Amino acid sequence: MEETTDAAAATAVQLIDGEGEFAGESAERFMAAAGVAGCGLSYAVVSIMGPQSSGKSTLLNQLFGTNFREMDAFRGRSQTTKGIWMARCVGVEPCTVVMDLEGTDGRERGEDDTAFEKQSSLFALAISDIVLINMWCHDIGREQAANKPLLKTVFQVMMRLFSPRKTTLLFVIRDKTRTPLEHLEPVLREDIQKIWNSVAKPEAHKDTPISEFFNVEVTALPSFEEKEEQFREQVQQLRQRFSNSIAPGGLAGDRRGVVPASGFLFSSQQIWKVIRENKDLDLPAHKVMVATVRCDEIANEKFGCLTSDTEWLDIESAVQSGPVPGFGKKLGYIVDVHMQEYDKEAVYFDEAVRKAKRQHLESRILNLVQPAFQKLLNHLRLKALEKFKTSLNLSLEGGQSFAASVRDNTESSLNEFEQGCADAVIKQANWDYSKILEKVRRDIEDHAFSVREKKLSELTTQAKEKLRKALAEPVESLFDAADETTWASIRNVYRRETESILPQFLKTLFGYEVEYVPAEQMVSNLRDYAQSIVENKAKDEASKVLIHMKERFTTVFSHDKDSIPRVWTGKEDVRAIAKDARTAALKLLSVMVAIRWDEEEDRIESILMSTLLEGSVVSKIASAAHADPLASTTWEEIPPKFTMITPAQCKSLWKQFKAETEFAITQAVSTQQAHRRGNSKLPPPWAMVAIAVLGFNEIMMLLRNPLYLFLLFVGYLLAKALAVQLDISREFQNGVVPGLISVSAKLLPTIQNLVNKVAAEQQAEHRPPAVEPPEPQLQPPPLLLSPRSPMSELRRLHMPLSPVRKIATPSSPSSPSSSSTMSSPRHFVDDQKPRPAAAQPENESSNADSIV
Ligand SMILES: Nc1nc2c(ncn2[C@@H]2O[C@H](COP(=O)(O)OP(=O)(O)OP(=O)(O)O)[C@@H](O)[C@H]2O)c(=O)[nH]1
């Protein structure tokens, strides 16, 4: 197998054809087959030049085991090698590439055509480490030697290389004679020196010795044709000199500016191109150019390898759906592998170029993988925020204070995020994650802030609810029983409740690390809220003050001091009771006119008393003409914002109140008078006894006769039915006489009603039922009117009826009797309904009017 490879490598291929064209494709195939590309710098290039048909190919084949085409000795001397051929030495280490150049002085190209000769010589000098110069022994010391023009050409073109490679020129003297080499070599060197001296050199190299540019070596071989055995023997000895030729002290130990093997072909092609274009050959620049091109190629290849690396593709797809544990380590390893590959292949190229291209490759790779890193950071960011949210909830549920929970959980979430970032960074990149760390911190702070705001809002709502519960009902009940101590009690309740609820609230705020000023502001807001509860309740109650006044009036007027409903028997002082009741109502009004946060006493009650209650109607009218303290919209001591009922409104309210309570007083007076009259009309007891004694016989007769007894029984049943119908017990509640009067008035209509009913029932038995339209129901007038009801309406509904109207209207059987008892405010309210009053003498109603 190895033999086959060696044979393939040794097979000569054309590098440049006879027309001067570079045979890139066949050369590439050769390079691949010979395995030169992987040799790095461990390879040597040997060329041979010399006159045509001087046995060059024969020598190379014998020396290196190659198979360059040789001329058939029996056909005569003609050119066999056209252009430049190339093969790899067999069994020589390091890898040695040999090039066989077209012979000089060829008849085929003509005498003057030295262009290709010069170009191929320059090419050989530019790319070879060792140049064998084949020459006939008999040419040494001759003026017309065949190799003189060749040497001249070599030295001339050497000047076109900006940087000499210190090529080894090994002169191989063919067909050596008996003259020993020791004698031939000085003559040859002298010839060489002469030629070197004769060559026109640039100013910089005018005095430069040949040794600066070349290592000159000389060897001699016997004739292949005549002494083949000796030739082979000495060739084998010469072959030893090519072993480790590039090592220090070797044949090519001093060589300079070697192009790495992988760039050899490209470099050769470029050099040939430059030579063909007859340009100056700047080898250092060429070397940089080759390095640039090759390093680029290598970098591109490695980048391509990475993009299709399955491990990288796996990581890239995994990171789309979530964090990848050990991301940095894994990715770093992958990048490392491909960078090392680059380093391995580019190591022999120009260092500056290699490093620059490495850097470029690395940045391309990092750009490729960076989006995956960013994606991972986003996952970590979300994870950190989620962790913070969850752990904060748990801490708060566990009873830890808000501020401490936020602090602890922020720290742990950020630590975890930072660890994740550190794990995601690859060693090749200096990726900065401080910005995203800041973002995570902001995310966490924003969340904590929103939770805090929510919690504080909940706390505030709770505190408000507590305040509302603690204040609303007690304040309402205090207003229900309004008296001169009401506002003091309200202030006490307010103080007690706020002092119990607000410090607790403030303490809770400190758990949220609310600063002192905002915390105080929040407490102050709550205090205002508590005040507003009281004030709103007060305003609410003030809007219903007329109802409250009437209720208060009724309570006092219709109940005695033991809260027992009053029975108007005639002994009561209605005037005094009415005055007391109105005084109580006025006191209630004075409580409701203003909000009193201030503990200082005011004069509102005394102003109201003196203005509204005291003095006769005539004196009031007179005083109204002068200075009326209630003719104002403000109270002297009360700021407008605390005024609930203005003095003018008080006046109007009082007027309405009086109008609406007049009827109750009138009724009380009427009841009293009726009571007095009823009591005075009873027959004396002696007359009653006389009736019983004188009527004894008639009573006995009735009892003894069954017919009478039956009639008596029927009469009893009738009387019982009437009694039920008339509700006798209720009628006699106010005395016998008023009862008799009332019953006698209702007796006839009731009997008529009974008879009608019996007749209707009998008719209904004989007639089919007919559907009758329902009678429209009359809406009762409003029981209570709001304080805003127009006075005319109030008067119409509540003013006592005129005496004429009272007498003309009969009492309705269905309406309640004109009972004088007002057992409760509800009864009083019922009594406010306009109804026909019981007939009474004119002088009695005028008595009631005088109280009103
Ligand atoms: N006198 C003599 N002839 C030789 C020697 N070696 C080879 N020859 C003969 O020289 C002739 C040319 O041999 P090649 O090896 O083809 O010579 P060449 O220099 O490669 O020829 P071109 O490639 O055409 O320039 C052949 O006939 C060989 O037999 C030698 O050492 N001495």
The ligand as an ORCA input file, in Angstrom:
! r2SCAN-3c Opt
* xyz 0 1
  N      27.878     11.223    -20.872
  C      26.914     11.013    -20.077
  N      25.724     10.884    -20.502
  C      24.702     10.725    -19.644
  C      24.905     10.746    -18.276
  N      23.720     10.580    -17.698
  C      22.840     10.457    -18.651
  N      23.422     10.559    -19.838
  C      22.741     10.499    -21.046
  O      22.353     11.734    -21.459
  C      21.190     11.689    -22.173
  C      20.211     12.666    -21.666
  O      19.763     12.281    -20.504
  P      18.658     13.008    -19.750
  O      18.688     12.499    -18.402
  O      17.394     12.897    -20.462
  O      19.167     14.459    -19.803
  P      18.462     15.738    -19.529
  O      19.341     16.750    -19.072
  O      17.369     15.430    -18.567
  O      17.757     16.182    -20.852
  P      16.655     17.294    -21.113
  O      15.687     17.062    -20.032
  O      16.170     17.097    -22.406
  O      17.331     18.570    -20.947
  C      20.734     10.302    -22.089
  O      20.933      9.637    -23.282
  C      21.510      9.696    -21.026
  O      21.804      8.342    -21.191
  C      26.187     10.889    -17.798
  O      26.436     10.896    -16.588
  N      27.180     11.046    -18.740
*
